[in-house]
Amino acid sequence: MNDRLKTLLAHASSEQRVELKRAIEELGHEVVCDCDSCEALVSTVRSSPPDLIVTGVDLTDGDGIQALVSLADEFAIPAIVVTTRTSLQAVERAILDHVMAYLIEPVEVREVKPTIHLVLKRFEQFQELQSEVESLRGALEDRKVIERAKGVMMKADQLDEDTAYKKLRRMATDRRIRLIDAAKAYLEEETKGA
């Protein structure tokens, strides 16, 4: 993340927005949108995704948490929810499924900086985990293709599994390509020859 975060600020209370905006800007971040509605929050994110979202729970036209949850399917943006103690349980449930942190109203300016730091760290960890999951999924898909190629080779050439694997590795080495690419090429050749 940048040192200077482009921040979207949404809260139904203009007084609370003024305080939050001041705190965010004092930390050196830029407030790119200062609004009071879900509609403005969602349209701003869709037109120009910010680095951070700070939103209240009850906006003038709906639930700020629901707006964040709906955007989470399209955009990976860390968020801080500003809430009253009475709404805290709903916020804590939402945090379990999404990358968020929260501030309790009335927000004290000194709490903003560590909360931003916390949500950015959690978001970074979340991104790393997602990357690992995607990498593992890719490796699993590659393994399936390699196993399928070995199976076809074993059947076509009457080979045991170890010999088929060695033959596939030799193909990869000879062609100077990855094992997965050799497996795909072999399967493609076999499909054309069938």
Secondary structure, 3 states (H helix, E strand, C coil): CCCCCEEEEECCCHHHHHHHHHHHHHCCCEEEEEECCHHHHHHHHHHCCCCEEEEECEECCEEHHHHHHHHHCCCCCCEEEEECHHHHHHHHHHHHHCCEEEEECCCCHHHHHHHHHHHHHHHHHHHHHHHHHHHHHHHHHHHHHHHHHHHHHHHHHCCCHHHHHHHHHHHHHHHCCCHHHHHHHHHHHHHHHC
